[in-house]
């Protein structure tokens, strides 16, 4: 009788893990499909990066697929860029796929955002950031 209860206990435990794993895969795949629509940059060199930030107002957003806070920040960034029309360039950089850029920024944490104006670093922020704060900074530097 004891072996039967032990077996039943382990079956419940494994079925719960299987359910959680399956849900996680579905969520992760759906999330990854939505990320494919973003201008995610892979294999970016430091020289290419410097060319992209050389002129105008550029928001650089560093993130990773495994970062839970990045998953919350990404829709905020997308909404902000959509509202800005052509006033703002966006670079979304995958830190896992860009080790050179990762070393260049000496990334202390994710998500990490930088604002560059005509190639000069003018603002940065680590962690989940409200849309209003980013928008205030962008408006300040567009004057």
Secondary structure by P-SEA (a helix, b strand, c coil): caaaaaaaaaaaaaaaaaaaaaaaaaaaaaaaaaaccccccccccaaaaaaaacccbbbbbbbccccaaaaaaaaaaaaaaaaacccbbbbbbcccccaaaaaaaccccccbbbbbccccccccccccccaaaaaaaaaaaac
